[in-house]
Amino acid sequence: MPDKVPTPEEILQSPKVLLHDHLDGGLRPATLVELAAQCGYQGLPTADPDELARWFAVTAPRRDLVRFLEGFTHTVAVLQHPVALERVAFECVEDLAADGVVYAEVRFAPELHTAGGLELVEVVESVLAGFRAGMAAAAQAGRPIVVRALLTAMRTAARSLEIAELAVRYRDAGVAGFDVAGAEAGYPPTQHLDAFQLVQRENFHATLHAGEAFGLPSIWQALQWCNAERLGHGVRIVDDITVGADGEVTLGRLANYIRDTRVPLELCPTSNVHTGVVAELADHPIGLLRELRFRVTVNTDNRLMSGLTLSSELAACAAVFGWGWDTLSWLAINAMKSAFYPFDDRLVIIETMIKPGFAKLLGESGEPDGRS
C-alpha cells in the first residue's frame, strides 16, 4: 500500500471508529451558549460562540488533568434537563457522522446530571433517545452510523454500583458498557470493585480510565482487579517499556501481558498533550506502541476542550508519525475489533463499511491490511 501520508481532506472521507469520547466534552459552542441562556446559567466566560470555542481551545489545555477538567463545570451546568441532554446527544451523533465516523461509543456520567432533580434513569433515557434520533437522521442523510453509550461512574463519588446496575439494565437499549473516570491519584479503581464484579457476573463489558495521570499501578489494578477489557488512555504503559541506546526494545511483564492478550488502548494523543501527560504530540508514545503492534486505537476524548475532531486528530498523528493509509485502516479495524458490540455486527461494519471505504479511497480492488 502507498506510504504517502494522506491529506486531512482525504482522512475526513475515510471510515472511522471512535471508542473514547465524552458527551459533555463535545458540545457545540453555539449550543452551549443557547442552553446556558435557556437555563439561566451565567458562568460562561463569553456568550459569543466563536470566542467561546477559542476560550476552550486556549484555556482548557493547561497541561494538568485536574485543571483541564474544570472546563466541564460549564458544560455540565447546562446539561441538567432532559431536552438539553437529548439535544446534545443528537448533535453529537450528527457531528460524528459528518466527520466520517461509522461506529462510536460515547460516554457520560449520569450522576453529574442530577443537580436539577433528574433521576439517573431519566438522564440515561434522554441521552439514548438523542442517540436514536441522531442515528435515524444520519441514516436518512446517507451517513449511517452506530452510536452506543458507555455509562461512567466518578472515581471521587460512591455511586459506581448504581451506575453499573444501570448500565446492565440498559444493555439492550443502547448501552455498550461501564466505565470509571475522574482524578486517578488517590482514587484507585479498587475502590469500585463491587461495581466491576457486578459487570463481570452479568457477562457485560467494562473499560476504565487508567494510566493517564497515574502510572503502572493504575493499569495493573484496572486489569487484574477490575477485569477491564480496555484501558481508557493507558498511555503510561510506556513506563514499562525500555528502549536501549542501540534501539533494542525491552518490554516489562505488564507491557508484555497487555500486548500478548491484545488489551485495547484507548489513546487520546492531543488530549494527553493538553493535560500534561506529554509535552508535544511528537513525544507521545503512540508511535512506538503502534510500531510494537499493541492494540492501539486513536480517540478524541473531549472534542470541545481540545478543539478537534477524530479526522483532525488522525491527520495530526499521521503528519507527525508518518502514517499512511495502511496504518489508518489498521487503526480503524483495531478499534472496531475492540468495540463493545456483538461479534457478528462488528464484522458487518468491518466488511461492509471500513474495508470498502478504504479500498474506494485507494482506488484499489484489494482490501487494506487489517492485522491487529
CORSUL-V755344 format. One record per residue. N is the residue number from 1. RES is the residue in one letter. PHI is phi as a letter, one per 20 degrees, with the letter a starting at -180 (none if undefined). OMEGA is omega in whole degrees, -180 to 180 (NA if undefined). NEAR is the number of other ideal C-beta (glycine too) atoms within 10 Angstrom. Layout:
# CORSUL-V755344
N|RES|PHI|OMEGA|NEAR ; N|RES|PHI|OMEGA|NEAR
This chain:
# CORSUL-V755344
1|M|none|-177|14 ; 2|P|f|178|10 ; 3|D|e|-178|10 ; 4|K|g|177|10 ; 5|V|f|-180|18 ; 6|P|f|177|22 ; 7|T|f|176|12 ; 8|P|g|179|14 ; 9|E|f|178|9 ; 10|E|f|-180|17 ; 11|I|f|178|26 ; 12|L|g|-178|18 ; 13|Q|e|-175|15 ; 14|S|e|177|22 ; 15|P|f|-173|25 ; 16|K|c|179|28 ; 17|V|c|-175|28 ; 18|L|c|-177|27 ; 19|L|d|-176|29 ; 20|H|c|-179|29 ; 21|D|b|-178|25 ; 22|H|e|-179|24 ; 23|L|g|-178|24 ; 24|D|e|175|25 ; 25|G|d|-175|25 ; 26|G|c|-180|24 ; 27|L|f|170|27 ; 28|R|f|180|20 ; 29|P|g|-180|21 ; 30|A|f|178|14 ; 31|T|f|179|17 ; 32|L|f|178|24 ; 33|V|f|-179|19 ; 34|E|f|-179|16 ; 35|L|f|178|24 ; 36|A|f|179|19 ; 37|A|f|-178|13 ; 38|Q|f|-176|12 ; 39|C|e|177|16 ; 40|G|n|178|8 ; 41|Y|f|-175|15 ; 42|Q|d|-175|9 ; 43|G|e|-179|9 ; 44|L|f|179|19 ; 45|P|f|178|11 ; 46|T|a|178|13 ; 47|A|d|177|13 ; 48|D|e|-175|14 ; 49|P|g|-180|15 ; 50|D|f|178|10 ; 51|E|f|180|13 ; 52|L|f|177|22 ; 53|A|g|178|17 ; 54|R|f|179|14 ; 55|W|f|179|17 ; 56|F|f|-176|23 ; 57|A|f|-177|16 ; 58|V|e|-172|10 ; 59|T|e|-176|14 ; 60|A|f|179|22 ; 61|P|f|-175|21 ; 62|R|d|172|15 ; 63|R|l|175|14 ; 64|D|b|-173|14 ; 65|L|f|-176|20 ; 66|V|f|179|14 ; 67|R|f|178|14 ; 68|F|g|-177|23 ; 69|L|f|179|17 ; 70|E|f|179|13 ; 71|G|f|-179|21 ; 72|F|f|176|19 ; 73|T|g|-177|10 ; 74|H|f|-176|21 ; 75|T|f|180|24 ; 76|V|f|-178|16 ; 77|A|g|-177|21 ; 78|V|e|-178|25 ; 79|L|d|-178|28 ; 80|Q|c|-178|19 ; 81|H|c|-178|18 ; 82|P|g|-178|18 ; 83|V|f|179|12 ; 84|A|f|180|21 ; 85|L|f|-180|28 ; 86|E|f|180|20 ; 87|R|f|-178|21 ; 88|V|f|177|24 ; 89|A|f|178|25 ; 90|F|f|-178|21 ; 91|E|f|176|17 ; 92|C|g|179|26 ; 93|V|f|-180|25 ; 94|E|g|-179|20 ; 95|D|f|180|16 ; 96|L|f|179|27 ; 97|A|f|178|22 ; 98|A|f|179|15 ; 99|D|e|178|20 ; 100|G|n|177|19 ; 101|V|f|-179|25 ; 102|V|d|176|25 ; 103|Y|b|180|26 ; 104|A|b|169|28 ; 105|E|d|-175|28 ; 106|V|d|-174|24 ; 107|R|d|175|24 ; 108|F|b|-179|28 ; 109|A|d|-178|25 ; 110|P|g|-176|26 ; 111|E|f|180|20 ; 112|L|e|-174|18 ; 113|H|d|-178|24 ; 114|T|d|-177|15 ; 115|A|f|-180|11 ; 116|G|e|177|12 ; 117|G|o|179|8 ; 118|L|f|171|19 ; 119|E|e|-180|10 ; 120|L|g|-180|17 ; 121|V|f|180|12 ; 122|E|f|178|16 ; 123|V|f|-177|23 ; 124|V|f|-178|25 ; 125|E|f|178|18 ; 126|S|f|180|23 ; 127|V|f|-180|27 ; 128|L|f|177|20 ; 129|A|f|177|16 ; 130|G|f|178|26 ; 131|F|f|-179|24 ; 132|R|f|180|17 ; 133|A|f|179|16 ; 134|G|f|179|23 ; 135|M|f|178|21 ; 136|A|f|180|12 ; 137|A|f|180|15 ; 138|A|f|178|22 ; 139|A|f|179|13 ; 140|Q|f|179|9 ; 141|A|e|179|11 ; 142|G|n|178|7 ; 143|R|c|-176|18 ; 144|P|f|-179|15 ; 145|I|b|172|26 ; 146|V|d|177|23 ; 147|V|c|180|26 ; 148|R|c|-174|21 ; 149|A|d|166|26 ; 150|L|d|180|27 ; 151|L|e|-174|28 ; 152|T|d|171|28 ; 153|A|d|-178|26 ; 154|M|e|180|19 ; 155|R|g|-172|20 ; 156|T|e|-179|11 ; 157|A|d|-176|16 ; 158|A|c|-177|11 ; 159|R|d|-174|17 ; 160|S|f|180|24 ; 161|L|f|176|16 ; 162|E|g|-178|16 ; 163|I|f|178|24 ; 164|A|f|177|27 ; 165|E|f|179|17 ; 166|L|f|179|21 ; 167|A|f|179|28 ; 168|V|f|-179|19 ; 169|R|f|-176|14 ; 170|Y|d|-177|17 ; 171|R|f|180|20 ; 172|D|e|-178|7 ; 173|A|d|176|12 ; 174|G|p|177|18 ; 175|V|e|-175|23 ; 176|A|e|-177|25 ; 177|G|r|-174|26 ; 178|F|d|-177|32 ; 179|D|b|171|29 ; 180|V|c|-177|29 ; 181|A|b|179|23 ; 182|G|o|-178|16 ; 183|A|g|-176|16 ; 184|E|e|-175|23 ; 185|A|f|179|12 ; 186|G|n|-179|9 ; 187|Y|c|-177|17 ; 188|P|f|-179|18 ; 189|P|f|180|25 ; 190|T|f|175|12 ; 191|Q|f|-177|15 ; 192|H|d|-175|25 ; 193|L|f|-178|16 ; 194|D|f|179|10 ; 195|A|f|-179|23 ; 196|F|f|178|24 ; 197|Q|f|175|15 ; 198|L|f|-180|18 ; 199|V|g|-180|22 ; 200|Q|f|180|15 ; 201|R|f|-178|9 ; 202|E|e|-180|15 ; 203|N|l|-178|8 ; 204|F|d|-171|18 ; 205|H|d|177|22 ; 206|A|b|166|24 ; 207|T|d|-174|29 ; 208|L|a|174|29 ; 209|H|f|-178|26 ; 210|A|b|176|32 ; 211|G|m|175|29 ; 212|E|d|178|26 ; 213|A|e|-180|21 ; 214|F|d|-168|20 ; 215|G|d|-172|17 ; 216|L|g|178|17 ; 217|P|g|179|15 ; 218|S|f|179|24 ; 219|I|f|-179|30 ; 220|W|f|179|17 ; 221|Q|f|180|19 ; 222|A|g|-177|28 ; 223|L|e|-168|23 ; 224|Q|e|176|12 ; 225|W|d|-173|15 ; 226|C|e|178|24 ; 227|N|l|177|14 ; 228|A|f|-180|27 ; 229|E|e|177|19 ; 230|R|c|176|27 ; 231|L|d|174|27 ; 232|G|f|-171|27 ; 233|H|n|180|28 ; 234|G|m|-172|30 ; 235|V|f|-177|25 ; 236|R|f|172|22 ; 237|I|f|178|27 ; 238|V|f|178|21 ; 239|D|f|179|15 ; 240|D|d|179|20 ; 241|I|c|180|19 ; 242|T|d|176|12 ; 243|V|d|-178|11 ; 244|G|f|179|8 ; 245|A|f|179|5 ; 246|D|e|179|5 ; 247|G|n|180|6 ; 248|E|f|-177|8 ; 249|V|d|177|12 ; 250|T|c|179|11 ; 251|L|e|173|17 ; 252|G|f|-176|14 ; 253|R|f|-179|9 ; 254|L|f|178|19 ; 255|A|f|177|22 ; 256|N|f|-179|13 ; 257|Y|f|-178|17 ; 258|I|f|179|25 ; 259|R|f|-178|18 ; 260|D|f|-177|9 ; 261|T|e|176|9 ; 262|R|l|176|13 ; 263|V|f|-179|20 ; 264|P|f|176|24 ; 265|L|d|179|30 ; 266|E|e|-174|29 ; 267|L|e|-179|30 ; 268|C|c|-169|30 ; 269|P|g|-178|29 ; 270|T|f|177|24 ; 271|S|g|179|27 ; 272|N|f|173|25 ; 273|V|f|-176|20 ; 274|H|f|180|24 ; 275|T|e|174|26 ; 276|G|n|178|16 ; 277|V|f|174|23 ; 278|V|c|-176|19 ; 279|A|f|-178|10 ; 280|E|c|-180|8 ; 281|L|g|-179|18 ; 282|A|f|179|11 ; 283|D|e|-174|13 ; 284|H|f|-178|23 ; 285|P|f|180|23 ; 286|I|g|178|25 ; 287|G|f|179|18 ; 288|L|f|-179|15 ; 289|L|f|177|22 ; 290|R|f|180|20 ; 291|E|f|179|13 ; 292|L|e|176|14 ; 293|R|m|164|13 ; 294|F|f|178|26 ; 295|R|f|-175|21 ; 296|V|e|169|25 ; 297|T|c|-180|24 ; 298|V|d|-173|30 ; 299|N|b|-175|23 ; 300|T|e|-175|31 ; 301|D|m|-178|26 ; 302|N|c|-172|29 ; 303|R|f|179|25 ; 304|L|f|-175|25 ; 305|M|f|-178|28 ; 306|S|d|176|27 ; 307|G|m|-176|18 ; 308|L|b|170|23 ; 309|T|c|177|23 ; 310|L|f|178|24 ; 311|S|f|-179|21 ; 312|S|f|178|18 ; 313|E|f|178|25 ; 314|L|f|179|26 ; 315|A|f|179|22 ; 316|A|f|179|18 ; 317|C|f|180|24 ; 318|A|f|-180|22 ; 319|A|f|-177|14 ; 320|V|f|-173|17 ; 321|F|d|176|18 ; 322|G|m|-178|12 ; 323|W|f|173|23 ; 324|G|d|-178|15 ; 325|W|f|-179|24 ; 326|D|f|179|17 ; 327|T|f|-179|24 ; 328|L|f|177|25 ; 329|S|f|177|24 ; 330|W|g|179|21 ; 331|L|f|-180|23 ; 332|A|f|180|30 ; 333|I|f|173|24 ; 334|N|g|-177|24 ; 335|A|f|-179|27 ; 336|M|f|176|26 ; 337|K|f|-175|19 ; 338|S|e|-176|24 ; 339|A|f|174|25 ; 340|F|e|-174|20 ; 341|Y|b|-178|20 ; 342|P|g|-174|9 ; 343|F|g|-178|9 ; 344|D|f|-180|7 ; 345|D|f|176|13 ; 346|R|f|-180|19 ; 347|L|f|180|13 ; 348|V|g|-179|14 ; 349|I|f|179|22 ; 350|I|f|-173|21 ; 351|E|e|-175|12 ; 352|T|d|-177|13 ; 353|M|c|-174|19 ; 354|I|f|-178|25 ; 355|K|f|178|19 ; 356|P|f|180|14 ; 357|G|f|178|19 ; 358|F|f|179|26 ; 359|A|f|178|16 ; 360|K|f|179|12 ; 361|L|f|-179|18 ; 362|L|e|-177|18 ; 363|G|m|-178|6 ; 364|E|d|174|13 ; 365|S|e|-180|6 ; 366|G|f|-177|10 ; 367|E|d|177|16 ; 368|P|f|178|24 ; 369|D|f|-178|13 ; 370|G|d|-179|18 ; 371|R|f|180|9 ; 372|S|d|NA|16
